[in-house]
Amino acid sequence: MLSAFGVSEAQINPLNVMIFDELNRLRHGVLRVASGWVVELALKEW
């Protein structure tokens, strides 16, 4: 009951949505940078 209310509240609350979007964007940026480093290191190894 409480968890269902929490989920619906999170969907309605624009602040939570905004924070979620920011976290997703941040995570994608970090992954992009990290994958760039991995490619660079792999090329240096060759």
Backbone as JSON Lines, residues from 0, in Angstrom:
{"i":0,"aa":"M","n":[0.84,-1.19,0.0],"ca":[0.0,0.0,0.0],"c":[0.88,1.25,0.0]}
{"i":1,"aa":"L","n":[1.81,1.3,0.94],"ca":[2.67,2.47,1.08],"c":[3.6,2.6,-0.13]}
{"i":2,"aa":"S","n":[4.13,1.48,-0.61],"ca":[5.04,1.53,-1.75],"c":[4.3,1.98,-3.01]}
{"i":3,"aa":"A","n":[3.06,1.53,-3.18],"ca":[2.27,1.93,-4.33],"c":[2.03,3.44,-4.3]}
{"i":4,"aa":"F","n":[1.76,3.97,-3.11],"ca":[1.55,5.41,-2.96],"c":[2.84,6.16,-3.27]}
{"i":5,"aa":"G","n":[3.96,5.6,-2.83],"ca":[5.26,6.23,-3.08],"c":[5.56,6.29,-4.56]}
{"i":6,"aa":"V","n":[5.21,5.23,-5.29],"ca":[5.46,5.19,-6.72],"c":[4.62,6.23,-7.43]}
{"i":7,"aa":"S","n":[3.32,6.3,-7.11],"ca":[2.44,7.27,-7.76],"c":[2.87,8.69,-7.43]}
{"i":8,"aa":"E","n":[3.33,8.9,-6.2],"ca":[3.79,10.22,-5.79],"c":[5.04,10.61,-6.58]}
{"i":9,"aa":"A","n":[5.93,9.65,-6.79],"ca":[7.16,9.92,-7.53],"c":[6.84,10.26,-8.98]}
{"i":10,"aa":"Q","n":[5.83,9.62,-9.54],"ca":[5.46,9.88,-10.92],"c":[4.87,11.28,-11.07]}
{"i":11,"aa":"I","n":[4.13,11.72,-10.05],"ca":[3.47,13.02,-10.1],"c":[4.44,14.15,-9.78]}
{"i":12,"aa":"N","n":[5.36,13.91,-8.86],"ca":[6.26,14.95,-8.39],"c":[7.27,15.33,-9.47]}
{"i":13,"aa":"P","n":[7.18,16.55,-10.02],"ca":[8.09,16.97,-11.09],"c":[9.54,17.08,-10.63]}
{"i":14,"aa":"L","n":[9.73,17.36,-9.33],"ca":[11.09,17.48,-8.8],"c":[11.8,16.14,-8.87]}
{"i":15,"aa":"N","n":[11.1,15.07,-8.52],"ca":[11.69,13.73,-8.58],"c":[12.03,13.37,-10.02]}
{"i":16,"aa":"V","n":[11.14,13.74,-10.95],"ca":[11.37,13.45,-12.37],"c":[12.61,14.2,-12.84]}
{"i":17,"aa":"M","n":[12.74,15.46,-12.41],"ca":[13.87,16.29,-12.8],"c":[15.17,15.7,-12.28]}
{"i":18,"aa":"I","n":[15.17,15.27,-11.02],"ca":[16.36,14.67,-10.4],"c":[16.72,13.38,-11.13]}
{"i":19,"aa":"F","n":[15.69,12.58,-11.45],"ca":[15.91,11.32,-12.15],"c":[16.55,11.58,-13.51]}
{"i":20,"aa":"D","n":[16.04,12.6,-14.24],"ca":[16.6,12.96,-15.54],"c":[18.05,13.38,-15.41]}
{"i":21,"aa":"E","n":[18.34,14.2,-14.39],"ca":[19.71,14.67,-14.18],"c":[20.65,13.49,-13.91]}
{"i":22,"aa":"L","n":[20.19,12.55,-13.07],"ca":[21.02,11.38,-12.75],"c":[21.29,10.55,-13.99]}
{"i":23,"aa":"N","n":[20.24,10.39,-14.83],"ca":[20.42,9.61,-16.06],"c":[21.43,10.28,-16.98]}
{"i":24,"aa":"R","n":[21.29,11.62,-17.1],"ca":[22.19,12.37,-17.98],"c":[23.63,12.27,-17.47]}
{"i":25,"aa":"L","n":[23.77,12.39,-16.16],"ca":[25.1,12.32,-15.53],"c":[25.72,10.95,-15.76]}
{"i":26,"aa":"R","n":[24.89,9.91,-15.59],"ca":[25.38,8.54,-15.76],"c":[25.83,8.31,-17.2]}
{"i":27,"aa":"H","n":[25.04,8.82,-18.17],"ca":[25.41,8.65,-19.57],"c":[26.71,9.38,-19.87]}
{"i":28,"aa":"G","n":[26.89,10.57,-19.29],"ca":[28.12,11.34,-19.5],"c":[29.31,10.59,-18.95]}
{"i":29,"aa":"V","n":[29.16,10.03,-17.75],"ca":[30.25,9.28,-17.11],"c":[30.59,8.04,-17.94]}
{"i":30,"aa":"L","n":[29.56,7.35,-18.41],"ca":[29.8,6.15,-19.21],"c":[30.51,6.49,-20.51]}
{"i":31,"aa":"R","n":[30.13,7.63,-21.11],"ca":[30.74,8.04,-22.37],"c":[32.22,8.34,-22.15]}
{"i":32,"aa":"V","n":[32.51,9.08,-21.08],"ca":[33.9,9.42,-20.76],"c":[34.7,8.16,-20.45]}
{"i":33,"aa":"A","n":[34.11,7.26,-19.66],"ca":[34.79,6.03,-19.27],"c":[35.08,5.16,-20.5]}
{"i":34,"aa":"S","n":[34.11,5.05,-21.4],"ca":[34.32,4.23,-22.6],"c":[35.38,4.87,-23.49]}
{"i":35,"aa":"G","n":[35.44,6.2,-23.5],"ca":[36.47,6.9,-24.27],"c":[37.84,6.57,-23.72]}
{"i":36,"aa":"W","n":[37.97,6.54,-22.4],"ca":[39.24,6.2,-21.76],"c":[39.64,4.77,-22.09]}
{"i":37,"aa":"V","n":[38.67,3.86,-22.05],"ca":[38.95,2.45,-22.34],"c":[39.47,2.3,-23.76]}
{"i":38,"aa":"V","n":[38.82,2.98,-24.72],"ca":[39.25,2.91,-26.12],"c":[40.66,3.47,-26.26]}
{"i":39,"aa":"E","n":[40.91,4.61,-25.6],"ca":[42.22,5.25,-25.68],"c":[43.31,4.33,-25.11]}
{"i":40,"aa":"L","n":[43.02,3.72,-23.96],"ca":[43.99,2.81,-23.34],"c":[44.23,1.6,-24.23]}
{"i":41,"aa":"A","n":[43.17,1.08,-24.83],"ca":[43.3,-0.09,-25.7],"c":[44.18,0.25,-26.9]}
{"i":42,"aa":"L","n":[43.99,1.45,-27.47],"ca":[44.79,1.87,-28.61],"c":[46.25,2.05,-28.22]}
{"i":43,"aa":"K","n":[46.49,2.56,-27.02],"ca":[47.87,2.74,-26.55],"c":[48.54,1.39,-26.36]}
{"i":44,"aa":"E","n":[47.78,0.4,-25.88],"ca":[48.34,-0.93,-25.67],"c":[48.79,-1.53,-26.99]}
{"i":45,"aa":"W","n":[48.05,-1.28,-28.06],"ca":[48.42,-1.8,-29.37],"c":[49.64,-1.04,-29.87]}
